[in-house]
Amino acid sequence: MNAELKLDTGTLYSFLLVLARVSGAFIFVPLPGIQTGTELPRVMLALSMTLILFPSWPAVDADGITMMTLIGWLLAEAGMGIAAGLVVAFLSEAFQMGAQIINLQAGYS
């Protein structure tokens, strides 16, 4: 009953790329009630979402990848995640501000 866990370098690179995008998005996404606690729930949510997205991880061939290439990919993925998180945060703030303006007008009438 000997079992070996083999983790390919390409799979590890794929995990890091998806984790960079997902955690970049979760930095700015306003999750209700998560600001009152520690950062551990946000980290666990990012890790669990990364593992859930396993079927859609990119196929990375680890042969010939230099460290600078990997860092460039990580920065690009993190930038994409941060941009997506900022878009969601801006939309949430816009809806909240619109609701407050409607509430103010309804209070005057």
Stockholm file with secondary structure:
# STOCKHOLM 1.0

chainA/1-109         MNAELKLDTGTLYSFLLVLARVSGAFIFVPLPGIQTGTELPRVMLALSMTLILFPSWPAVDADGITMMTLIGWLLAEAGMGIAAGLVVAFLSEAFQMGAQIINLQAGYS
#=GR chainA/1-109 SS CCCCCCCCHHHHHHHHHHHHHHHHHHHHSCCTTCSSSCSHHHHHHHHHHHHHTGGGCCCCCCTTCCHHHHHHHHHHHHHHHHHHHHHHHHHHHHHHHHHHHHHHHHHHC
#=GC SS_cons         CCCCCCCCHHHHHHHHHHHHHHHHHHHHSCCTTCSSSCSHHHHHHHHHHHHHTGGGCCCCCCTTCCHHHHHHHHHHHHHHHHHHHHHHHHHHHHHHHHHHHHHHHHHHC
//
